[in-house]
Amino acid sequence: MSKIRESTLKLSPAVFTTYFQGESAKSNIRLLIRFIFFLAIMITFFSVAFHFLMAYEGREHSWITGFYWTLTVMTTLGFGDITFSSDLGRAFSILVLMSGVFLILTLLPFTFIKFFYAPWIEAEARNRAPSELPRETKDHVIITHHDPVTVALIEKLKDHRQDYVLLEEDFQRALQLYDAGFRVAVGNIDDPETYRKVWADQAALIVATNRDEINTNIAFTVRELSETVPIVTTADSPYSEDILQMAGSSKVLQLYDMLGRSLATWTIGGECRANIISRFDELIIAEFPALGTPLVGKTLAESALREKFGVTVVGIWERGKFDIPHAGSLISRNSVLVLAGSEENLAAYDEIYAFYHICQLSTNPVLIVGGGRVGCTIAEQFKERDMPYLIIEKNPRRLQEEMNYVVGDAADIRTLQNAWIEEASAAVITTHDDATNIYLTKYMRSLRPDMQLLSRANLDRNVSTLHRAGADFVMSYSSLGANAIFNFLKNEETLMLAEGLNIFRIKAPETLVGKSLAQSGIRERTACSVVAMKMEGVMMINPDPKMPIRRNAELILIGDYEGERKFLQWDENE
């Protein structure tokens, strides 16, 4: 969507329509026309008087010359070619000059700006941030709040060419969002009329990420118009889930709880087994940290995982970088193996390798930096699994169980020593400030190079910085929320993934029909890997690269977000 500067007049039919809709615009036009008519009479009068005075001085000029002299004097462009020689003529020139200064140089610009230009700019602005969408609008996503979660969601919607509109109550704020590249509509989010104007009854999804009280109001308001449109709301408090569901929410997401459970899962020994992240019919995609297992230091060929368990390593995720593996790929302590196989295959794998994660945390505690909602959720997960943990918290008012808390600043070495950092097997940094998380990640990595470090990121742009600071895993609050909402929209069962990793399914583009996977160039052009291919109802896990892609085949791919974007853009361009 192209940006339009407010100082530019854009002659579009929509702006014309918006400008001439109101009675005030019509009144302004009438006043402007009256002024121009009065100015034309004055110019004509002065031009006629010019001829009489010139005749009085014994000279004759054409009517064109009279109008030329009048406009020259009124606009103060100067004299020289035609002048009066009598005092009466010069006095008349002064009168014409003063009239021009007042009417043309002062009153005309003011009148034009007030009664035409300013209303036109306002109409153009309202066209950029309308209060009503076209009648044919449907299958769009309506977003009621601008925040890091919805910004990440909008990026995914754009990549997948899904229409959306962002509601904003303040008109000036709406214009700022429009100029930043968002599709915006103006309206009060608690007014049923707003949702009528954006055709909420025809929407694919309503997304409310405001405060719990506002989300409840939004759900009630939308349900006045439609009982069937899906509504996704977020909930900060666990006590709000039932209320939001009763208000009409189709799905309630407790993002802080999801983030805490995700970080707990990624901690060594969290789930112990391979972490299932996606299911596609009988195909299961799972992730498994290699840290602490005999796999570390081996190549994929040496691990013989496919031969022993029937699972295929379709990707290796390491500190924010996703690689398509080959037989010689080396498994390091920071590697996360992305496995594909059936439920039986993964069960056989877990029977052998989950044991090593359990052993690592039999005595050594996990440090949780921050006792907020995310930190407490992680602690609850560890408690259910009988995993030892210590929470480092600066605020003593947050203490719940003193035996599991260390009061102090995690940036203080004495606090870390009191938390047994020398013995800890892992640390999870959960504060709500990314700068603090980056600082603590770098500090703790310098103290314990061998420790597993996980961190929370509140903004996507800080994920790569946290990896550079030494974090083994980073979970982004905004990406987690955006993925959960998008998966609900697409009705996909995709669970918690390592930050930046994505699994998606798409119908095979026409340009690939008849080509084999080896000929398709998918891996070379997008860095995505085809995990499975479904043709004629049959799911083929890790399909033969020589097998041709048939029409209407469904591809299941894995890659990072940039790889997914390249594939979608490639599909669109082709």
Secondary structure by P-SEA (a helix, b strand, c coil): cbbbbcccccccaaaaaaaaccaaaaaaaaaaaaaaaaaaaaaaaaaaaaaaaaaaacccccaaaaaaaaaaaaacccccccccccaaaaaaaaaaaaaaaaccccaaaaaaaaccaaaaaaaaaaaacccccccccccbbbbccccaaaaaaaaaaaaacccbbbbbccaaaaaaaaaacccccccccccaaaaaaaccccccbbbbcccaaaaaaaaaaaaacccccbbbbbbccccaaaaaaaaccccccaaaaaaaaaaaaaccccccccccccccccccccccccccccccccccccccccccccccccccccccccccccccccccccbbbbccccaaaaaaaaaccaaaaaaaaccbbbbbccccaaaaaaaaaaaaacccccccccccccccccccccccccccaaaaaaaccccccbbbbbcccaaaaaaaaaaaaaacccbbbbbbbccccaaaaaaaacccbbbbaaaaaaaaaaaaaaccccccccccccccccccccccccccccccccccccccccccccccccccccccccccccccbbbbbbbcaaaaaaaaaaaaac
